[in-house]
Amino acid sequence: MNGPAAGVGAQASLVQVGVHAAAELARAEVSVAGINAGVGFNLNTGASAGVDGVSANFLGFGFSVGPTMAVRTPVADVSCCIT
């Protein structure tokens, strides 16, 4: 279980570009057989694209497509690595 957290960041390289802002009130996670699930309240916003796939979030809603596939909402998310 994680407590309140916030942060901003940006990255640019030959293989990845992205910007993000994160704001979480609380978070708990569990992993079983390569599937990760989390619950907590967040308003994460950002985007990235590169050789590891594409990811986008807006006010907690988002997705990732690539070696890691994910679906996110402001209160729950699920992801799995397909490589």
N, C-alpha and C positions, 0 to 999 in steps of 0.2 A: 504494500500500500504506500503510495506517495502522497505527500501533502501538496499545498498550493505551490505552483511554479509558473514562471513567465520567462520569455526570452525572445530575441529576434536574431536573425542571421541571414547571411547571403554567402554564396559560393559560386565561383566560376573557375573552370579548368578546361582542358582540352576534351574531357570526357563527360563533364557534368556542369549544369548551370541551375541555380535555384535560389529562391528567397523564401523566408518563412517568418511568421510571428506565432508564438505559442502562448496560450493562457489556459492553465488547468487548475481546477479547484481541488480535485482529488482523483486518484486513479488506482485501480487494482487490476492485476493481470494474471492470466493462467496460460500455460502451454501444455498441450497434450498431442503427441504424435505429429509434430510439425505444424500444428494449427495453434495460433495464438489468438486469444480473446481478451478484451479489456473493457472495463466499465469505469465511468467517471464523467465529470462534467468538463467540457473543453470548448473553446472557441478558436481552435487552431486555424490559421489561414496561410496559404502559401502554394508554391508550385515548384516543381523541378523536372528536368528532362535530361536524359543522358543515356549512356550505354547500358545502365542498369534499369532502364524503363522510364515511365512517366508517372508523376504523382501530382495531384491537385487537391487542395482543401479550401473551403470557404466557410467560415464561422462554424467549424466542427464537422461539416459534411464533406466527404471526399472519397477518393479512390487512389489505388496504385495499380499499374499494369506493367508487368515485366517479370523478372525472376521471382519477385515477391508480389503476390496479388492481395489486394486489401479493399475493404469497404468500411467507411467510417461514418458515424453520426456523432452529434454532440454528446451522446451519453454512452455509446458502445461502439466497438469495432472488432473486426475479425480479419485475420490475415494468414497466409500460408506461403511457404517458399516452394516453388515448383521445380527447382533445379536439383 
